[in-house]
Amino acid sequence: MRKDTMLLAAFTQASVTQTGVGAWMHSGSDPHVLDADYYINLGREVERGGFDLIFFDDRLAAPAAYGGSVREAVRRGSRVIKLDLLTILTLVAANTSRIGLGATYSTTYYNPYHVARAFATLDHVSKGRAVWNIVTSLNAEEAANFGVGEVLEHDQRYDRADEFLEIVTGLWESWEKDAIQLDRETGIFADPDKVHQLDYRGKYLSSQGPLTVPRPPQGWPVLLQAGQSGRGRQFAGRWADLIFAASTELEGAKKSYAAQHDVAAEAGRTAPPARILPCAQVVVGPTEQVAREKKAYLESLGDPVEGLIQLAELADVDLSAFPKDEPFPDDLLDRVTGSKAVMQNLLAGTEKAYGRKPTPADLGNFFAGRTGGHQFVGDPGQVADEMAEWFHGYACDGFAIAQNDSPGSFQDFGRYVVPELRKRGLVPEVDATPRTVRDRLGLGSRVSRGADQA
């Protein structure tokens, strides 16, 4: 039996879609995602529910892969609204005191100096709670929005991302811990010998430094990453503190967990290996019957076409180009330039559910009412028992709980599941002691220059 405890992340979006197909149509969902109060209330619910962090998914374009147009996505409200996340998290930071605050920022189209400054600022104003969800952008629409004519090839995106992280972490370290003196007698604000230029020159990127924000309270804000390809695993092995995984079945999750730890060991990682959090859709009620009724309601809201719109965006493949009722071709995954792992898992799940090679109609229907990841459905004890099986079986170090409706999913999880996990010793009681998220989650220091500030 493991001696550590689960990490719990609330996984959401600054969008009416949330992370579930048709979620904005849920009778209990708050659709006012353009209002500050929406995010303030959401952050408070997540903190009250016993989660360790909240993080927001993002992409830099409206979905247009399906049919080559945004029209159907706009009609259905499918991820067409995506607000800037650092603004959102500043609101949440001011109205919470404990939870980690995660934003998705791309290494493909943003500038590393800007990202370093933004997350260092968030870390300071939140007293050490910033979490960066690192992604490499893959859609042609994202490239077009940033005036880029050609999308970088998959491995090149990660090569560029390595340079991006070398710059960002170097800039975070450009001020040593005790650089600021604030000595009014001598008039010395900071010791110039403890503030360093970076002078980084890479193949793709360069930056002079130093950063205009002193060292963040965490040294490095927490690094979260979701790449599941071979190159993505290498990147995570080097950089990630937390890994957002796409596993849908227990045995596959165990294999993925072991493989990621092997990659980290091969990379010579001296800090603790990344903690792995599979995406999970939890549908829970006071009884199993109530949970099954909730699940049926969620599935009734799902639009198969919207499911394909979202999956086309994730895969960067036009799924409307395939005959609706004919099986996908054998080389479908070879055409995927986006998230192969998500598509592979969903195709396997669809094939298992329908007992045949899936068609686009099958895939759309299967994804309707889902958020991706494994579904945990039942009463509080049933859900907690199954989560414990994953945790003790070394399939994960916790879960990223995807949002079915807002804020109901997180309220239900905090009300029903967290107390059951606590009974089993899998989740600790809330500790209100002021600490950084990196310290609270036992992620260890990642600073190399100067003494750690945490």
C-alpha positions as CSV (number, residue, x, y, z in Angstrom):
1,M,0.0,0.0,0.0
2,R,1.3,3.5,-0.9
3,K,2.1,5.9,1.9
4,D,1.6,9.1,-0.1
5,T,-1.7,10.7,-0.9
6,M,-3.6,11.6,-4.1
7,L,-3.3,14.9,-5.8
8,L,-6.6,16.3,-7.1
9,A,-6.8,18.9,-9.9
10,A,-10.0,20.6,-11.2
11,F,-9.8,20.6,-15.0
12,T,-11.8,23.2,-16.8
13,Q,-11.9,25.9,-19.5
14,A,-12.8,29.6,-19.7
15,S,-15.5,28.7,-22.1
16,V,-19.2,27.7,-22.1
17,T,-18.3,24.2,-23.3
18,Q,-16.3,23.4,-20.2
19,T,-14.7,20.1,-20.9
20,G,-17.8,18.2,-21.8
21,V,-19.8,18.1,-25.0
22,G,-23.1,20.0,-24.6
23,A,-22.2,21.2,-21.0
24,W,-23.5,24.7,-21.5
25,M,-27.0,23.2,-22.1
26,H,-27.0,21.5,-18.7
27,S,-29.9,22.9,-16.6
28,G,-27.5,23.4,-13.6
29,S,-24.7,25.1,-15.5
30,D,-23.9,28.7,-15.1
31,P,-23.4,30.0,-18.6
32,H,-22.1,33.5,-17.6
33,V,-18.4,32.8,-18.5
34,L,-17.8,36.4,-19.4
35,D,-18.4,37.6,-15.8
36,A,-15.7,37.9,-13.2
37,D,-18.1,36.4,-10.5
38,Y,-18.2,33.2,-12.5
39,Y,-14.5,32.5,-12.0
40,I,-14.4,33.9,-8.4
41,N,-17.2,31.5,-7.5
42,L,-15.6,28.6,-9.4
43,G,-12.3,29.1,-7.6
44,R,-14.0,29.2,-4.2
45,E,-15.9,26.0,-4.9
46,V,-12.8,24.2,-6.0
47,E,-10.9,25.3,-2.9
48,R,-13.8,24.5,-0.6
49,G,-14.1,21.0,-2.3
50,G,-10.6,20.0,-1.2
51,F,-8.8,20.2,-4.6
52,D,-5.1,20.9,-4.8
53,L,-5.3,23.0,-7.9
54,I,-7.4,24.3,-10.7
55,F,-6.1,24.5,-14.2
56,F,-7.6,25.8,-17.4
57,D,-7.3,24.2,-20.8
58,D,-6.8,26.5,-23.8
59,R,-6.2,26.7,-27.6
60,L,-5.5,29.8,-29.6
61,A,-8.2,29.5,-32.3
62,A,-11.9,28.6,-32.6
63,P,-12.3,25.0,-33.9
64,A,-12.3,24.9,-37.6
65,A,-10.8,21.5,-38.5
66,Y,-14.3,20.0,-38.9
67,G,-15.5,20.9,-42.4
68,G,-12.8,23.6,-42.7
69,S,-15.0,26.3,-41.0
70,V,-15.9,27.6,-37.6
71,R,-19.6,27.7,-38.5
72,E,-20.7,24.5,-36.8
73,A,-18.6,25.2,-33.7
74,V,-20.1,28.6,-33.4
75,R,-23.6,27.2,-33.8
76,R,-23.1,24.8,-31.0
77,G,-20.9,26.9,-28.7
78,S,-18.1,24.4,-29.0
79,R,-14.9,25.9,-27.6
80,V,-15.4,29.1,-29.6
81,I,-15.0,31.3,-26.5
82,K,-11.5,31.1,-24.9
83,L,-10.6,33.9,-22.5
84,D,-7.1,34.9,-21.6
85,L,-6.2,32.8,-18.5
86,L,-3.7,34.9,-16.6
87,T,-6.5,37.5,-16.2
88,I,-8.9,34.9,-15.0
89,L,-6.4,33.4,-12.5
90,T,-5.5,36.8,-11.0
91,L,-9.2,37.1,-10.1
92,V,-9.1,33.6,-8.6
93,A,-5.9,34.3,-6.7
94,A,-7.4,37.3,-5.0
95,N,-10.4,35.2,-3.8
96,T,-8.7,32.0,-2.7
97,S,-5.7,31.2,-0.4
98,R,-4.6,27.6,-1.0
99,I,-5.2,26.1,-4.4
100,G,-2.7,26.1,-7.2
101,L,-3.6,28.3,-10.2
102,G,-2.9,26.7,-13.6
103,A,-3.0,28.3,-17.0
104,T,-2.3,26.8,-20.4
105,Y,0.2,28.9,-22.4
106,S,1.8,27.8,-25.7
107,T,5.5,27.5,-26.4
108,T,4.8,27.7,-30.2
109,Y,3.4,31.2,-30.6
110,Y,4.0,33.0,-27.4
111,N,7.4,34.6,-26.5
112,P,9.4,33.1,-23.7
113,Y,10.2,36.4,-22.0
114,H,6.5,37.3,-21.9
115,V,5.6,33.9,-20.4
116,A,8.4,34.1,-17.9
117,R,7.2,37.5,-16.7
118,A,3.5,36.6,-16.7
119,F,3.9,33.5,-14.5
120,A,6.5,35.1,-12.2
121,T,4.0,37.9,-11.6
122,L,1.2,35.4,-10.9
123,D,3.4,33.5,-8.6
124,H,4.2,36.7,-6.6
125,V,0.6,38.0,-6.4
126,S,-0.7,34.5,-5.4
127,K,2.1,33.9,-2.8
128,G,3.6,30.9,-4.7
129,R,0.6,29.3,-6.4
130,A,1.3,29.6,-10.1
131,V,1.1,26.5,-12.3
132,W,2.0,26.6,-16.0
133,N,0.3,24.0,-18.3
134,I,2.8,23.8,-21.1
135,V,1.5,23.0,-24.6
136,T,2.9,23.0,-28.1
137,S,0.2,24.4,-30.5
138,L,-0.7,22.2,-33.4
139,N,-3.7,23.5,-35.4
140,A,-3.4,25.4,-38.6
141,E,-6.0,27.9,-37.4
142,E,-3.7,28.8,-34.5
143,A,-0.8,29.4,-36.8
144,A,-3.0,31.6,-39.0
145,N,-4.1,33.6,-36.1
146,F,-0.5,34.5,-35.3
147,G,0.4,35.2,-38.9
148,V,2.5,32.0,-39.3
149,G,2.2,30.3,-42.7
150,E,3.4,26.8,-41.8
151,V,2.9,24.7,-38.7
152,L,6.1,23.2,-37.2
153,E,6.5,19.5,-37.5
154,H,5.7,17.5,-34.3
155,D,9.2,16.9,-33.0
156,Q,10.3,20.4,-34.1
157,R,7.6,21.8,-31.8
158,Y,9.2,20.0,-28.9
159,D,12.7,21.0,-29.9
160,R,11.6,24.6,-29.8
161,A,9.7,24.0,-26.6
162,D,13.0,22.8,-25.0
163,E,14.7,26.1,-25.9
164,F,11.6,27.9,-24.6
165,L,11.8,26.3,-21.2
166,E,15.6,26.8,-21.0
167,I,14.9,30.5,-21.5
168,V,11.9,30.8,-19.2
169,T,13.6,28.9,-16.3
170,G,16.8,30.8,-16.8
171,L,14.9,34.1,-16.6
172,W,13.1,33.0,-13.4
173,E,16.6,32.4,-12.0
174,S,18.1,35.7,-13.2
175,W,17.5,37.2,-9.8
176,E,19.0,35.3,-6.9
177,K,17.0,34.8,-3.8
178,D,18.5,37.5,-1.7
179,A,19.2,40.0,-4.5
180,I,16.9,42.7,-3.1
181,Q,18.5,44.6,-0.3
182,L,16.1,47.6,0.3
183,D,18.8,49.3,2.3
184,R,17.7,52.9,2.8
185,E,20.9,53.9,4.6
186,T,23.1,53.0,1.7
187,G,20.5,53.6,-1.0
188,I,21.0,50.1,-2.4
189,F,17.8,48.6,-3.7
190,A,19.3,45.4,-5.0
191,D,22.8,43.8,-5.3
192,P,23.8,44.0,-9.0
193,D,26.1,41.0,-8.5
194,K,23.0,38.9,-7.8
195,V,21.0,39.9,-10.9
196,H,22.2,38.1,-14.1
197,Q,21.8,38.5,-17.8
198,L,20.8,35.2,-19.5
199,D,22.3,35.8,-22.9
200,Y,20.7,32.7,-24.4
201,R,21.1,32.0,-28.1
202,G,19.4,28.9,-29.5
203,K,18.4,27.5,-32.9
204,Y,14.9,28.8,-32.6
205,L,14.9,31.4,-29.8
206,S,17.1,33.9,-27.9
207,S,16.8,36.2,-24.9
208,Q,19.1,38.5,-23.1
209,G,17.5,39.0,-19.7
210,P,17.5,39.7,-16.8
211,L,13.7,39.3,-16.1
212,T,12.0,42.4,-14.8
213,V,10.3,40.4,-12.1
214,P,12.5,39.1,-9.2
215,R,12.7,35.4,-8.5
216,P,9.2,33.8,-8.1
217,P,8.4,32.5,-4.6
218,Q,8.5,28.9,-5.9
219,G,11.7,29.4,-7.7
220,W,10.1,27.8,-10.7
221,P,6.3,27.9,-10.8
222,V,4.9,24.4,-11.1
223,L,5.3,22.9,-14.6
224,L,2.4,20.8,-15.9
225,Q,2.5,19.0,-19.3
226,A,0.4,16.7,-21.3
227,G,2.4,15.2,-24.1
228,Q,1.9,11.5,-24.5
229,S,3.9,10.9,-27.7
230,G,7.5,9.5,-27.5
231,R,8.9,13.0,-27.9
232,G,6.3,14.4,-25.5
233,R,7.3,11.9,-22.9
234,Q,11.0,12.9,-23.2
235,F,10.0,16.5,-22.8
236,A,7.9,15.7,-19.7
237,G,10.7,13.6,-18.3
238,R,13.0,16.6,-18.4
239,W,10.7,19.4,-17.4
240,A,7.3,18.4,-15.9
241,D,6.4,18.4,-12.2
242,L,2.9,17.2,-13.1
243,I,1.7,15.3,-16.1
244,F,-1.9,15.4,-17.4
245,A,-2.5,11.9,-18.9
246,A,-5.2,10.6,-21.3
247,S,-5.5,7.1,-20.1
248,T,-9.0,5.6,-20.2
249,E,-8.4,2.1,-18.9
250,L,-6.6,0.8,-15.8
251,E,-4.1,-1.5,-17.4
252,G,-3.2,1.0,-20.0
253,A,-2.7,3.6,-17.3
254,K,-0.4,1.3,-15.4
255,K,1.8,0.8,-18.5
256,S,1.8,4.5,-19.2
257,Y,2.8,5.3,-15.6
258,A,5.7,2.9,-15.6
259,A,6.9,4.1,-19.1
260,Q,6.9,7.7,-18.0
261,H,9.0,6.9,-14.9
262,D,11.5,5.0,-17.1
263,V,11.8,8.0,-19.3
264,A,12.5,10.3,-16.4
265,A,15.2,8.0,-15.1
266,E,16.8,7.8,-18.5
267,A,16.8,11.6,-18.5
268,G,18.8,11.6,-15.3
269,R,16.2,13.5,-13.5
270,T,17.5,14.3,-10.0
271,A,14.4,16.0,-8.7
272,P,11.3,13.8,-7.8
273,P,9.7,12.4,-10.9
274,A,6.6,14.0,-12.2
275,R,3.3,13.2,-10.6
276,I,0.9,11.7,-13.1
277,L,-2.8,12.8,-13.2
278,P,-5.1,11.0,-15.7
279,C,-8.1,12.9,-16.8
280,A,-11.2,11.5,-15.1
281,Q,-14.9,12.1,-15.7
282,V,-16.8,11.6,-12.4
283,V,-20.5,11.2,-12.3
284,V,-21.5,10.7,-8.6
285,G,-24.7,10.8,-6.6
286,P,-25.9,9.8,-3.2
287,T,-26.9,6.4,-4.7
288,E,-25.8,4.5,-7.8
289,Q,-29.2,4.9,-9.3
290,V,-29.0,8.7,-9.0
291,A,-25.5,8.6,-10.6
292,R,-26.8,6.5,-13.5
293,E,-29.6,8.9,-14.0
294,K,-27.1,11.8,-14.1
295,K,-25.0,10.0,-16.6
296,A,-28.0,9.4,-18.9
297,Y,-28.9,13.1,-18.7
298,L,-25.4,14.1,-19.6
299,E,-25.4,11.7,-22.6
300,S,-28.8,13.2,-23.7
301,L,-27.2,16.6,-23.9
302,G,-24.4,15.4,-26.1
303,D,-24.4,16.3,-29.8
304,P,-22.5,13.7,-31.9
305,V,-21.5,16.4,-34.4
306,E,-20.1,18.6,-31.6
307,G,-18.2,15.6,-30.3
308,L,-16.6,15.2,-33.8
309,I,-15.9,19.0,-33.9
310,Q,-13.9,18.8,-30.6
311,L,-12.1,15.7,-31.6
312,A,-11.2,17.1,-35.0
313,E,-9.7,20.1,-33.2
314,L,-7.7,17.8,-30.8
315,A,-6.5,15.5,-33.7
316,D,-6.1,18.3,-36.3
317,V,-7.9,16.1,-38.8
318,D,-11.1,17.0,-40.6
319,L,-13.4,14.2,-39.4
320,S,-16.2,15.4,-41.6
321,A,-14.3,14.1,-44.6
322,F,-15.0,10.5,-43.7
323,P,-18.4,8.8,-44.6
324,K,-20.5,9.0,-41.5
325,D,-21.5,5.3,-41.4
326,E,-18.4,3.7,-42.8
327,P,-15.5,2.5,-40.6
328,F,-12.5,4.8,-40.3
329,P,-9.6,3.9,-42.5
330,D,-6.8,1.9,-41.0
331,D,-4.3,4.8,-41.3
332,L,-6.5,7.3,-39.4
333,L,-4.0,7.7,-36.6
334,D,-1.2,8.2,-39.1
335,R,-3.0,11.3,-40.3
336,V,-3.3,12.7,-36.8
337,T,-0.9,15.6,-36.2
338,G,-2.5,16.5,-32.9
339,S,-3.2,14.4,-29.9
340,K,-2.7,10.8,-31.0
341,A,-3.0,9.4,-27.5
342,V,-6.5,10.9,-27.0
343,M,-7.7,9.7,-30.4
344,Q,-6.2,6.2,-29.9
345,N,-7.9,5.8,-26.5
346,L,-11.3,7.1,-27.7
347,L,-11.2,4.9,-30.8
348,A,-10.4,1.9,-28.7
349,G,-13.2,2.8,-26.3
350,T,-15.7,3.2,-29.1
351,E,-14.7,-0.1,-30.6
352,K,-15.2,-1.8,-27.3
353,A,-18.5,-0.1,-26.7
354,Y,-20.0,-1.0,-30.1
355,G,-18.2,-4.2,-30.8
356,R,-17.0,-3.2,-34.2
357,K,-14.5,-1.0,-36.0
358,P,-15.8,2.5,-35.3
359,T,-17.4,4.8,-37.8
360,P,-17.5,8.6,-37.4
361,A,-21.1,8.3,-36.2
362,D,-20.1,5.7,-33.6
363,L,-17.2,8.0,-32.4
364,G,-19.5,11.0,-32.2
365,N,-22.1,9.2,-30.3
366,F,-19.6,7.6,-27.9
367,F,-18.0,11.0,-27.1
368,A,-21.4,12.6,-26.6
369,G,-21.8,13.4,-22.8
370,R,-18.1,12.6,-22.1
371,T,-15.1,14.7,-21.2
372,G,-12.4,12.3,-22.2
373,G,-10.5,10.1,-19.8
374,H,-11.9,7.3,-17.7
375,Q,-15.5,7.5,-16.4
376,F,-16.1,6.9,-12.7
377,V,-19.8,6.4,-12.2
378,G,-21.6,5.4,-9.0
379,D,-22.2,6.3,-5.4
380,P,-19.5,7.9,-3.3
381,G,-18.1,4.6,-2.0
382,Q,-18.0,3.0,-5.5
383,V,-16.2,6.0,-7.0
384,A,-13.7,6.2,-4.2
385,D,-13.0,2.4,-4.3
386,E,-12.3,2.5,-8.1
387,M,-10.1,5.6,-7.7
388,A,-8.2,3.8,-4.9
389,E,-7.6,0.8,-7.2
390,W,-6.0,3.1,-9.8
391,F,-3.9,4.8,-7.1
392,H,-2.7,1.7,-5.3
393,G,-2.1,0.0,-8.6
394,Y,0.4,2.7,-9.6
395,A,-1.7,3.8,-12.5
396,C,-1.6,7.4,-11.3
397,D,-0.7,9.8,-8.5
398,G,-4.1,11.4,-8.5
399,F,-6.6,12.7,-11.0
400,A,-7.6,15.7,-13.1
401,I,-11.3,15.9,-12.6
402,A,-13.0,17.1,-15.8
403,Q,-16.0,19.4,-15.5
404,N,-19.4,18.1,-16.8
405,D,-21.3,21.1,-15.7
406,S,-20.3,24.3,-13.8
407,P,-19.9,24.4,-10.9
408,G,-21.9,21.2,-10.2
409,S,-19.2,18.7,-11.1
410,F,-16.8,20.1,-8.6
411,Q,-19.5,20.6,-6.0
412,D,-20.5,17.0,-6.3
413,F,-17.0,15.7,-6.2
414,G,-16.2,17.8,-3.1
415,R,-19.4,16.8,-1.4
416,Y,-19.5,13.1,-2.1
417,V,-16.1,11.8,-3.1
418,V,-13.5,13.7,-1.2
419,P,-14.9,12.7,2.2
420,E,-14.8,9.0,1.1
421,L,-11.2,9.4,-0.1
422,R,-10.3,11.0,3.3
423,K,-11.8,8.0,5.1
424,R,-9.5,5.8,3.2
425,G,-6.5,8.0,4.0
426,L,-6.0,8.8,0.3
427,V,-6.6,12.6,0.6
428,P,-5.4,14.6,3.6
429,E,-7.5,17.0,5.6
430,V,-7.1,20.6,4.4
431,D,-4.0,22.2,5.7
432,A,-4.4,26.0,5.9
433,T,-0.7,26.6,6.7
434,P,0.6,29.3,4.2
435,R,2.9,27.4,1.8
436,T,3.7,27.4,-1.9
437,V,1.9,24.9,-4.0
438,R,5.2,23.3,-4.9
439,D,5.8,22.7,-1.2
440,R,2.3,21.7,-0.5
441,L,2.3,19.0,-3.2
442,G,5.8,17.7,-2.3
443,L,7.2,18.5,-5.8
444,G,10.7,19.6,-4.6
445,S,12.8,22.5,-5.7
446,R,13.8,22.9,-9.3
447,V,16.1,26.0,-8.9
448,S,19.7,25.7,-10.0
449,R,21.2,29.2,-9.6
450,G,21.4,30.6,-6.1
451,A,19.6,29.3,-3.0
452,D,16.0,28.1,-3.3
453,Q,13.5,30.7,-2.0
454,A,10.8,28.2,-1.1
